[in-house]
Amino acid sequence: MISFSKENFLKQIYSGQENGGDFTAFSFLVEELKVSNAAITDMSRKLSVEGLVNHIPYKGLTLTPKGKSEAMKVVRRHRLWELFLIRTLGMNWSEVHEEAERLEHFSSEILIDKIDKFLDFPHFDPHGAPIPDKSGKMPEMPELILLTEAQPGQEYRVARVLDQDPHIIMYFNRVGLFLNTRLRIMEKFDFDKSINIFCNGSEFLISEKVGQTIFLEQI
């Protein structure tokens, strides 16, 4: 059985490559896991010996097929729990990430399979992230871009948001920026990289940091 710390490590390596990256940098893992470079190096060596990761010198880490299989199990548990907590307990989408972080480590595959069936085998979690099926296969995704890459004058729909920071999700609640919300890029400002968008009948600015947590599909 893989320890909770190893599960978190594998999940974050997957997260670093989920949107097309060739590898996950040590700096990304340090920031996401809130540990030292030495701790990342030590864990990567252990997982490499176990055949779960490959170390690419001067670049970072990739998952082996065995490591990806283990990571997908954790990702599946996490995203199903988020959806379950919202649909059955009425929790807000800004609340469920941290709860799912805890529950993902204490759930048997039997329980997760039953939750999956109870939810009618969903393809996406409450934040628009794809949910792998029992075999680890992901559903087909539309072509998405970050809000920071969107072009002025174009219309988009919000297809996914990164959920690690609940304060950003609470901000989305306040401005009415939810999944499937339609928006238009009005202007992008070079001096601070902020973006002026039109959404729900009004205009407001999105910072570069927030814009890097929103994925859009062009309409």
C-alpha positions in Angstrom: 0.0 0.0 0.0 1.3 3.4 -0.9 1.6 6.0 1.9 -0.5 9.2 1.9 2.7 11.3 1.3 3.6 9.2 -1.7 0.0 9.5 -3.1 0.1 13.2 -2.8 3.5 13.3 -4.5 2.4 11.2 -7.4 -0.8 13.3 -7.7 1.1 16.5 -7.9 3.5 15.1 -10.5 0.4 14.2 -12.6 -1.0 17.7 -12.0 2.2 19.3 -13.3 1.9 17.4 -16.6 -1.9 17.3 -16.9 -2.2 20.2 -19.3 0.5 19.1 -21.7 3.7 19.4 -19.8 6.5 17.0 -20.6 7.7 16.8 -17.0 7.0 18.3 -13.6 9.6 20.6 -12.2 10.9 20.3 -8.7 10.0 24.0 -8.1 6.3 23.2 -8.9 6.4 20.3 -6.3 8.0 22.5 -3.7 5.3 25.2 -4.1 2.4 22.8 -4.2 3.4 20.4 -1.5 5.0 23.1 0.8 8.1 21.1 1.4 11.9 21.7 0.9 13.9 20.9 -2.2 15.7 18.3 -0.1 12.4 16.6 0.8 11.4 16.5 -2.9 14.8 15.0 -3.8 14.5 12.4 -1.1 11.0 11.4 -2.2 11.8 11.3 -5.8 14.7 8.9 -5.1 12.4 6.6 -3.1 9.7 6.6 -5.9 12.3 6.0 -8.6 13.5 2.9 -6.8 9.9 1.7 -6.6 9.5 2.2 -10.3 6.9 5.0 -10.0 8.8 8.0 -11.4 11.6 8.9 -13.8 14.0 11.7 -13.0 15.0 13.9 -16.0 18.3 15.6 -15.1 18.0 19.4 -14.9 14.3 19.3 -15.7 12.1 17.3 -13.3 10.1 14.2 -13.0 7.7 12.1 -15.1 5.5 9.2 -14.0 6.2 5.7 -15.2 3.1 3.7 -16.4 2.9 2.2 -12.9 3.2 5.6 -11.2 0.6 7.1 -13.5 -1.8 4.3 -12.7 -1.4 5.0 -8.9 -1.8 8.8 -9.5 -5.0 8.3 -11.5 -6.5 6.3 -8.6 -5.9 9.3 -6.3 -7.2 11.8 -8.8 -10.4 9.7 -9.4 -11.1 9.5 -5.7 -10.5 13.2 -5.2 -12.7 14.4 -8.0 -15.5 12.0 -7.2 -15.6 13.1 -3.6 -15.8 16.7 -4.6 -18.8 16.0 -6.8 -20.4 13.8 -4.2 -20.0 16.5 -1.4 -21.7 19.1 -3.6 -24.5 17.0 -5.0 -25.5 15.1 -1.8 -24.5 17.5 1.0 -25.0 20.8 -0.7 -21.5 22.0 0.0 -20.1 25.0 -2.0 -17.5 24.4 -4.7 -15.1 26.6 -2.7 -15.3 24.2 0.3 -14.9 20.8 -1.2 -11.2 20.7 -2.3 -9.8 20.5 1.2 -12.4 17.9 2.3 -11.6 15.8 -0.7 -7.9 16.1 0.0 -8.5 14.3 3.3 -11.1 11.8 2.1 -9.1 10.6 -1.0 -6.7 8.8 1.3 -9.3 6.9 3.4 -11.5 5.5 0.7 -11.5 1.9 -0.5 -11.9 1.2 -4.2 -15.2 -0.5 -3.4 -16.6 2.7 -1.9 -15.3 4.8 -4.8 -16.9 2.5 -7.3 -20.2 2.8 -5.5 -20.0 6.6 -5.4 -19.2 6.6 -9.1 -22.3 4.5 -9.8 -24.4 6.6 -7.4 -23.4 9.8 -9.3 -24.2 8.0 -12.7 -20.5 7.8 -13.8 -19.8 11.5 -14.2 -17.1 12.7 -16.6 -16.2 16.0 -14.9 -15.9 17.3 -11.3 -17.5 20.5 -10.0 -14.6 22.6 -11.2 -14.6 21.1 -14.7 -11.7 18.7 -14.2 -12.0 15.4 -16.0 -12.7 12.3 -13.9 -10.8 9.1 -14.9 -12.9 6.0 -15.1 -12.0 2.8 -13.1 -9.4 1.8 -15.8 -7.8 5.3 -15.6 -9.1 6.5 -18.9 -10.0 10.2 -19.1 -13.1 11.5 -21.0 -12.6 13.5 -24.1 -11.9 17.1 -23.5 -12.6 20.1 -25.7 -9.7 22.3 -26.7 -9.1 24.7 -23.8 -6.9 27.8 -23.3 -6.1 29.8 -20.2 -7.9 33.1 -19.7 -4.5 34.8 -19.9 -4.1 33.4 -23.5 -7.6 34.5 -24.6 -7.9 37.2 -27.3 -9.7 40.5 -27.1 -13.0 40.6 -28.9 -13.5 36.8 -28.6 -16.3 35.1 -26.7 -15.6 32.1 -24.5 -17.3 29.9 -21.9 -15.7 28.9 -18.6 -14.9 25.2 -18.9 -12.6 24.6 -15.9 -11.1 26.3 -12.9 -8.2 25.2 -10.8 -9.5 24.7 -7.2 -6.4 24.7 -5.0 -7.1 28.2 -3.6 -10.5 28.5 -2.0 -10.2 32.3 -1.8 -10.1 32.5 -5.6 -13.2 30.2 -5.9 -15.0 32.4 -3.4 -14.1 35.4 -5.5 -15.7 33.7 -8.5 -18.8 33.2 -6.4 -18.9 37.0 -5.8 -18.6 38.0 -9.4 -20.7 35.2 -10.8 -18.0 33.4 -12.7 -19.1 29.7 -12.7 -18.7 26.8 -15.0 -20.3 27.4 -18.4 -20.5 31.2 -17.8 -20.1 33.1 -21.1 -17.7 36.0 -21.2 -16.0 38.3 -23.7 -12.4 39.5 -23.5 -12.6 43.3 -23.7 -9.0 44.4 -23.3 -5.6 43.1 -22.0 -3.2 45.5 -20.3 0.5 45.1 -20.8 1.7 47.0 -17.8 0.3 44.5 -15.2 -1.1 41.7 -17.5 -4.6 42.2 -16.1 -7.6 41.4 -18.3 -10.8 43.3 -18.7 -13.8 40.9 -19.3 -17.5 41.4 -19.9 -19.6 38.9 -18.0 -23.1 38.7 -16.6 -23.9 42.2 -17.9 -20.9 44.0 -16.4 -17.2 44.6 -16.9 -14.4 43.8 -14.3 -10.7 43.2 -14.2 -9.1 39.8 -13.7 -5.5 39.7 -12.5 -2.9 37.6 -14.3 -2.7 35.2 -11.2 -6.4 34.6 -11.3 -6.4 34.4 -15.1 -4.0 31.5 -14.8 -6.6 29.4 -12.9 -9.4 29.7 -15.5 -9.6 27.5 -18.6 -11.9 28.6 -21.5 -13.4 27.1 -24.5 -14.0 29.5 -27.5 -17.5 29.9 -28.6 
